Each structure stands twice: as C-alpha cells, then as structure tokens.
Amino acid sequence: MVRMVEINDSQFNTLVLKSSLPVLIECTSPECIICKTMAERIQEASKDHLSKMVFFRLNINENKKWKDFNVRVIPTLLYFKDGILVARQDSFPETREIREQIHLIAGHDVGTVNVCTELKAAADLEYVAAKFYKYVYSNSKNGSVKEKFRLIHQETVVHKELLQEKLRELTGSVYTPGASYKFEGPEVMKPQSFSLIGAMKMAVKIEEKLLGFYKRLNGNKLFPDKDMCKRLIKEESAYLKALRKEMKFIQNKELFSSMETAAYPTWLNKVFD
C-alpha cells in the first residue's frame, strides 16, 4: 500500500519539481471528510505503480504552494512530470479514473514532448501570428487582402486566448509571451521588404507550424482536451487551404503581370507603404 507522505512548501521544489519520477499530490486539509475517501482511492489506484510514481499530501491550511497551481477546491489531485504540472483531477474522481491517469503518466514514454512545453510554444506562435496578421491588414493597400488578413487575425486572437486559458488551467499561472518558439516575423520585418506574395508565404509558414503543433498535441496521450485539439486542427487546416489557394492565384497573377513595362511595375503589388 502506498504511503502518502505529507510535505510542506520548503520541500516542494526538491521533492516535486526536481523529482526523477512522476509525482501525484493530494491537496487536502485535516477537516476535509471526503479527502480521506480520496486518499483511500489513491491507495487503491496506485497499487501497480508504487515503483513508478511518488505520492504526496499537501495540507492547504499550513502551506501556500497550492495557490501557484490554481487549486480552488479540495481534494484536488495534481500530477507532475519532469517538474511540470501535466494533469489535475478536481471533480472527486473515481478509483478507476485515478488509476487510468496514473497509468497514463507513469507509463508514458519519457521522450515524449512535454504537454505544457508544447502548449506554451503554440501559444507563443499564436501571439506572434496575431501581431503579424494585424500588421499586414493594417498596412495593406489591397482591399481583398486587408479583409482576409483581418478575419484571420480575429481567429488567431481567439486561438491565442484559448491556449492561454488552457495553460492557466494546467499550470495555474498566467501566460506571458516568451521565446520558447523562435519565429523571425514581426520582430525583424521591414515594411518595404514585403510584397503581397511575401506576406502570403509567411502566413502559410505560420499556419503550417501551428497545424503541426496541434497535431502533435492531439497525438500526445497526456493532453487532456482532445476536443480543443480537433477544433484547432480543423480551423487551422481551413486557413491553410484558403491561404494556399490565394497564394497560387497571386503567383499566377504576378507571373502574368511581370511582363508589363518597368515604368509601371504593378507586378510588385506592394502591401506596405
């Protein structure tokens, strides 16, 4: 039978975040009656994984670390792997549900990309994409392009906010833009360096990268929201298809227009002033 060791805030970094094994923490309090039932369920569910995971209890009355992970009710079960919060159960899960979650995390390939790391990288790219699309539609001379990029910008903002909220749910922390995924876009671009076709090519590159992120997340067994992944994959696929179609049309148009005289180079079709 598993021994639920009680830890405190001062031990958290060493025993949880630096643990070589996955960790399950029950956030509890001595006054909580149902927490005792939850402890019994954990003991039953963990029988086959005693050597693959460590199990702790955190008293919320005497510690504050639980606040870092957005714990709102007790009992709440927090699952950590490689120092990252990868899952939680806060709706009084059954023994079977706890066993399945333990098996998923403890038995998962360590080489698999961490869910939160991948999610943060996708959020960073959506953040950059939103800046890029806004920059394009704000400076476009072409009315059709302006409207197309304005709509994509709106949807990108929705995706960015969705990812940020999911990150907050998993980690308990507020999203801040970072450099987990480096994309040389708006940070280095110059207005005179972009033609219409250049903007389209960058947009296609962005959507290809994002689609790859969401497909990997959908294939990662540790990611808890498959419905969200399916929605993002469907929408990103639609954007990518539309952008590729538009880019092909523009390429054909530019090839034809490039035969015009140099005195009137409409084939450049500049997007930016």
Secondary structure, DSSP 8 states (H G I E B T S, - for coil): ----EEE-HHHHIIIIIT-SS-EEEEEE-TT-HHHHHHHHHHHHHTGGGTTT-EEEEEETTT--GGGGGT--SSSEEEEEETTEEEEEE-S---HHHHHHHHHHHHTS-TTS--HHHHHHHHHHHHHHHHHHHHHHHHH-S-HHHHHHHHHHHHHHHHHHHHHHHHHHHHHSS-----SSS---STTT--GGG-BHHHHHHHHHHHHHHHHHHHHHHHH-TT-S-HHHHHHHHHHHHHHHHHHHHHHHHHHHHHHHHTTS-TTS-GGG-B---
